[in-house]
Amino acid sequence: MPIWTTEEEKTLKHLVGTMPLSRVASVMGRSKSSVLSKASSLGLCTRSRTIAWTSENLKRLVILRVEGKSWAEISKEFKMSENGCKSAYHRHQKEICEILNGLLVDRITQVLDAHVSKRTQLKIVKDLESFELAAHIKEALRL
C-alpha cells in the first residue's frame, strides 16, 4: 500500500466527515479500509455529518460571518468541517442574500429610529425609492 503524502493527509482531513468514507476513498483513489485506517490514525471522526440548513441555521451562519468569524471557528460552532460550512454558504446564496437584506433593514431601521425625525425618515425613504430595500425600510419604520 502506498505511503500517504502530506498533501493527501490534508485532503483527507478536509473530506472526512463531509461525505461517506466510500466516497472519500473513491475521490482519493484509495481503498475504504486505507482511508478508515489513516483517518483513525489522525484522530479524525469518520462519521459523515450533515446538518439541516434551516432558516435559523443559515441566519446563524450569516451572523457568524458578518461578525468576522473564520471558517474554522464556524465549523466548530456547527460541529462540521470547514468545507461543509463553506459549501452550505455557497449552495444557499439566495437565502443568504435575503437574510443579509433583512439584517441590513433591521440595522438601518434601528439607526433611523434612534437618530432621525419621522419627517427626515420619510425624506430618506423617498430618496431611496429606486432601491428595493426602501420599501422594506419604510415598512419597518411604519411610515
Number of C-alpha atoms within 10 A of each C-alpha: 6 6 6 12 9 9 9 12 15 10 14 21 19 15 23 24 22 22 15 15 21 15 15 22 19 12 12 15 10 15 15 17 12 14 23 19 12 16 18 12 9 12 10 14 13 18 12 14 16 15 12 8 14 10 12 11 13 20 19 16 24 20 15 16 15 10 9 11 14 11 18 13 14 21 18 12 12 17 15 19 23 20 16 21 24 14 12 16 18 10 11 12 12 11 15 19 12 12 19 16 15 16 15 14 21 15 13 15 19 14 11 16 14 9 10 13 11 14 9 12 19 15 12 16 19 14 11 15 13 10 11 10 16 17 17 17 23 19 12 15 19 9 12
